[in-house]
Amino acid sequence: MILLTGCAAPVPQAPATSALQIVPDRLYFIDDAAPSLQVVRRAIDAAIRGDESKLPYVISFVQYIDGEGAENYGDLLNNLQRAVTPQRFQRVLTTLDPKIRQMATDCMDVAQHLRKSVKRAIRS
């Protein structure tokens, strides 16, 4: 069963205390056990504000995605890495289960590669 979490109406967001706010408008999770979009948004805001328990929690959601969802979640993780600093993100990443860590880095790499390819195509 495919759970399209992003099909719900937008959820109002309280501003994060960080200068950067990440507000995913849709996420495609493949499992009923996946969190709701509201839970993901609150966890992202908390991670940006410095809640040390929320950053690994957000990264671990990668286990609920595939296909296009992986590309979208890779973008989200790349943005989150910039928001919390690459050093903090990498430090937390090294504490995660190797399978989750690999899935997260693969999604981030695919998203970066696709973004660069699109930029090249637009310039051509």
Kinemage of the C-alpha trace (Angstrom):
@kinemage 1
@onewidth
@group {chain A} dominant
@subgroup {mainchain}
@vectorlist {calphas} color= white
{ca met a 1} P 0.000 0.000 0.000
{ca ile a 2} L 1.323 3.419 -0.875
{ca leu a 3} L 0.727 6.173 1.616
{ca leu a 4} L 0.705 9.590 0.005
{ca thr a 5} L 1.220 11.711 3.058
{ca gly a 6} L 1.603 14.883 1.035
{ca cys a 7} L -1.904 14.796 -0.355
{ca ala a 8} L -3.376 16.359 2.755
{ca ala a 9} L -4.105 20.057 3.018
{ca pro a 10} L -1.111 22.225 3.987
{ca val a 11} L -0.447 22.445 7.701
{ca pro a 12} L 0.286 25.887 9.152
{ca gln a 13} L 3.845 26.196 10.407
{ca ala a 14} L 5.189 28.093 13.354
{ca pro a 15} L 8.440 29.744 12.352
{ca ala a 16} L 11.631 27.979 13.370
{ca thr a 17} L 14.143 29.934 15.364
{ca ser a 18} L 16.770 29.229 12.736
{ca ala a 19} L 17.303 31.620 9.853
{ca leu a 20} L 16.387 28.727 7.540
{ca gln a 21} L 13.040 27.004 7.697
{ca ile a 22} L 12.439 23.802 5.779
{ca val a 23} L 8.791 23.215 4.988
{ca pro a 24} L 8.143 20.130 2.903
{ca asp a 25} L 4.792 20.440 1.169
{ca arg a 26} L 4.590 16.753 0.315
{ca leu a 27} L 6.415 13.558 1.122
{ca tyr a 28} L 5.711 10.151 -0.342
{ca phe a 29} L 6.106 7.370 2.184
{ca ile a 30} L 5.576 3.722 1.245
{ca asp a 31} L 4.615 2.343 4.616
{ca asp a 32} L 1.679 2.809 6.988
{ca ala a 33} L 4.200 3.038 9.824
{ca ala a 34} L 5.601 6.243 8.344
{ca pro a 35} L 5.010 9.477 10.246
{ca ser a 36} L 2.513 12.102 9.163
{ca leu a 37} L 3.646 15.230 7.361
{ca gln a 38} L 2.868 17.239 10.491
{ca val a 39} L 5.160 15.027 12.592
{ca val a 40} L 7.944 15.387 10.019
{ca arg a 41} L 7.580 19.174 9.940
{ca arg a 42} L 7.667 19.479 13.735
{ca ala a 43} L 10.711 17.210 13.924
{ca ile a 44} L 12.528 19.250 11.248
{ca asp a 45} L 11.816 22.494 13.093
{ca ala a 46} L 13.028 20.972 16.369
{ca ala a 47} L 16.199 19.634 14.720
{ca ile a 48} L 16.969 23.059 13.282
{ca arg a 49} L 16.432 24.624 16.706
{ca gly a 50} L 19.038 22.215 18.121
{ca asp a 51} L 17.029 19.312 19.520
{ca glu a 52} L 19.668 16.579 19.348
{ca ser a 53} L 17.104 13.764 19.381
{ca lys a 54} L 15.179 15.049 16.354
{ca leu a 55} L 17.963 15.155 13.775
{ca pro a 56} L 18.586 11.378 13.741
{ca tyr a 57} L 14.817 10.890 13.930
{ca val a 58} L 14.283 12.951 10.751
{ca ile a 59} L 17.146 11.252 8.924
{ca ser a 60} L 15.735 7.829 9.827
{ca phe a 61} L 12.501 8.560 7.926
{ca val a 62} L 14.488 7.653 4.821
{ca gln a 63} L 13.527 4.036 5.488
{ca tyr a 64} L 9.942 4.843 4.434
{ca ile a 65} L 10.670 6.184 0.955
{ca asp a 66} L 11.524 4.914 -2.512
{ca gly a 67} L 11.471 6.115 -6.120
{ca glu a 68} L 10.551 9.762 -6.554
{ca gly a 69} L 10.101 10.006 -2.822
{ca ala a 70} L 13.789 9.212 -2.403
{ca glu a 71} L 14.765 12.127 -4.622
{ca asn a 72} L 12.443 14.492 -2.748
{ca tyr a 73} L 13.639 13.294 0.635
{ca gly a 74} L 17.244 13.609 -0.529
{ca asp a 75} L 16.558 17.277 -1.272
{ca leu a 76} L 15.025 17.692 2.154
{ca leu a 77} L 18.068 16.071 3.811
{ca asn a 78} L 20.469 18.252 1.803
{ca asn a 79} L 18.572 21.361 2.924
{ca leu a 80} L 18.517 20.110 6.500
{ca gln a 81} L 22.268 19.511 6.396
{ca arg a 82} L 22.796 23.138 5.362
{ca ala a 83} L 20.429 24.347 8.089
{ca val a 84} L 22.052 22.439 10.958
{ca thr a 85} L 25.616 22.680 9.560
{ca pro a 86} L 27.355 19.903 7.667
{ca gln a 87} L 29.488 19.079 10.716
{ca arg a 88} L 26.518 18.448 12.995
{ca phe a 89} L 24.670 16.530 10.293
{ca gln a 90} L 27.668 14.280 9.573
{ca arg a 91} L 28.294 13.702 13.278
{ca val a 92} L 24.705 12.495 13.722
{ca leu a 93} L 24.825 10.482 10.505
{ca thr a 94} L 27.775 8.454 11.799
{ca thr a 95} L 25.714 7.372 14.832
{ca leu a 96} L 22.934 5.821 12.747
{ca asp a 97} L 22.515 2.232 11.647
{ca pro a 98} L 24.761 1.663 8.592
{ca lys a 99} L 21.777 0.763 6.385
{ca ile a 100} L 19.932 3.994 7.282
{ca arg a 101} L 23.153 5.989 6.863
{ca gln a 102} L 23.715 4.503 3.380
{ca met a 103} L 20.111 5.097 2.325
{ca ala a 104} L 20.289 8.718 3.491
{ca thr a 105} L 23.584 9.460 1.739
{ca asp a 106} L 22.385 7.726 -1.437
{ca cys a 107} L 19.190 9.820 -1.494
{ca met a 108} L 21.183 12.994 -0.901
{ca asp a 109} L 23.652 12.105 -3.679
{ca val a 110} L 20.864 11.361 -6.168
{ca ala a 111} L 19.120 14.637 -5.341
{ca gln a 112} L 22.350 16.637 -5.758
{ca his a 113} L 23.191 14.901 -9.033
{ca leu a 114} L 19.721 15.480 -10.445
{ca arg a 115} L 19.741 19.140 -9.388
{ca lys a 116} L 23.122 19.672 -11.101
{ca ser a 117} L 21.906 17.900 -14.241
{ca val a 118} L 18.811 20.096 -14.429
{ca lys a 119} L 20.903 23.244 -13.995
{ca arg a 120} L 23.230 22.124 -16.813
{ca ala a 121} L 20.278 21.377 -19.069
{ca ile a 122} L 18.731 24.787 -18.392
{ca arg a 123} L 21.983 26.557 -19.237
{ca ser a 124} L 22.331 24.663 -22.533
